[in-house]
C-alpha cells in the first residue's frame, strides 16, 4: 500500500537582514514601503523605532537588525519597511519591519523546510519555523507571529490604536 504525503508549496518573500537571508510567508505581507520619517515613541525598547503614518493609520515600526541582535547600520537605498499582518488571538495587527532589502518571492515546498539547529547561533531561534536550502546556502523561514509576539510590541500597537482613535470629551 502506497502512502501519500500532503505537501504544500507556499510563496515567501525573501528579505536580507545583515548578511543573512530570511523568508516571510506572503500571506502575512501587506506592503513594502520606502523608509519614511519615523516618529520615536519615548521609553520604547531600542528595536522599536517608532511609528509612521500608513494609509491614515498609525503603524508601529521595528528595526529587524536590532530585534535579531545584528549590528545596527545606516540605511541604504535598498533599506525598506515590510508591512506585516499578524494574527494575535482574535485580533489582526499590523507592524512595519525595517529590513536591509526585500529581494524576491520564492516558492518553497513545506517538506523542504528543515528544523533549525539551535547550536552556535546569535539569532533567537524561537522566531524561526525552520530553514530551507536555497541557491548556495540556506534561507531561514520566519514565524512572524513569534517574532512580533513581544509584550512591548503589543503595547506599542495599543498606543497606536489609541492615537488612531482618540477619546474626545
N, C-alpha and C positions, 0 to 999 in steps of 0.2 A: 504494500500500500504506500502510495506516494503522498508525503505531506506537503502542503503548500504554505509557504510563509508569506505573511502580509507585509510588504514593504511599501513605503510611500516615498515619493520624491517630492521634496519641498524646495521652494525658492528662498534663497538667503541673500541679503545684501552684504557684500564683503566690505569691511572697513579696516583702515590701518590706524592703530594706536601705537605710537612709538615705532619700533621695528617689526611688530607682530601683526599678523592678520587675524581678524575676528569676523564672525558672521552673525547676523541677526535675521531671524525669520521675517520675511517681508510682510507677513500678516500683522506684524507689530509696527511697521513703518508707516507714518503718516506723510512725511515730507522730508526733504533735505534743503536746508537753508544756508545762505551765506552768513558768515559771522556779522552780527549787528551789535549795536550798543546794548550792553548787559547792565542792568541796574542791580547793584550789590544789595544784599539783604544783611543788615547788621547782625553780628553774632552767629552767623551761619557757619557750618564747617567749611574748611578751605576748598574742598572739592565741589561745593555748591557755589557756582559763580554768581548766581542771582536770578533775575527774571527778565524776560523780553515780552514784547507785545507780539502775540501770534494770532492773527485773524481776529483782533479785537479782544482777545483774552490774555490773561497773564500766564506765561509758560515758564516754569522753573527750568533752569539750565545747570547741568553739572559738567565738570571737566573730567572726561574719561581717564585721562592720564593720571590725575590725582586719585581718582576712585580706585584705580588698579595699581597704585603705588609705582607709577612710572614717572620719571623725572619730567617736571613741567618745562616746556619750551615755549618760545614765542609762536604766534600764529604764522602760517604760511598762506600763499594763495589757495592751497588745497584744503586748508582747515575749514570745517563746516559744522553745522549743528544738524544732527539727525533727530527728527521729532518722532518719538516713540510712544505708542499707546499701550497701556498696561491694564490688565485685569487684576485689581486688588479686591478680593472678595466679590462683592456685588457691584463694585464701583469701577468705572473706567477712568483712568488717569492718563494725562499726557505729560511728557517730560522731554526736554531737549538735552541731547548728549553731544558735547564738543568732541569731535574726532579729528585725527590728522588728515584723513582722506576717506571719502566714500568712493569705492572702487567700481564694482560691478555686481550684477545679480548672477548668482550661481545656482545650479540645480544639484542638490545633494540627496542621495538616497539614504533613508534612515538607517539601513543596515550598514552603511559605510561610516556611521558616527560611532567612534570608539570611546570607551571610558577614558577619562583624563588621568594620567599618572600624577598623583599629587606630591611627588617627591622632588625636592630641589627646585621649586619654582617660586618666583616672587609674586605671582598672581594669586588672587583669592580664588581657589579652585571651586568653591561652592557656587560661584557665579557661572560656571561652565556646565553645559549639558554634555559636552564631550569634544572630541576633535575628529577631523577628517583629513585624509591625505589630499593635498592639493598642490598641483604642479611639482616643484622640487622639495616641498616641505609639508607643513600641516597648517590647517586653519582651525581656530578654536571657536566652537559654537557657543554663543552666549545664551544663558537663560535669563532673559530680561526681567522677568518677574522677581527673580532673586537678586539681580544686580541693583534694582531700584526699590527693594522692599525695606530699606532702612527707615527707621522711625523719623530721622531728620528729614528725609525726602518727603515722607508723608506729611510731616509738619509743615514743610515749605509749600506743599501742594495745598494744604488747608489755608495757609496765609494767602496764596494766590487766589483761591476761591473767594476769600473774604475781600480781597482787593477788587475782584470781578463783580462781587455782589455786596456793595457797601450797605450798611444799615443806615436808614435815614430816619430822623426823628422829627 
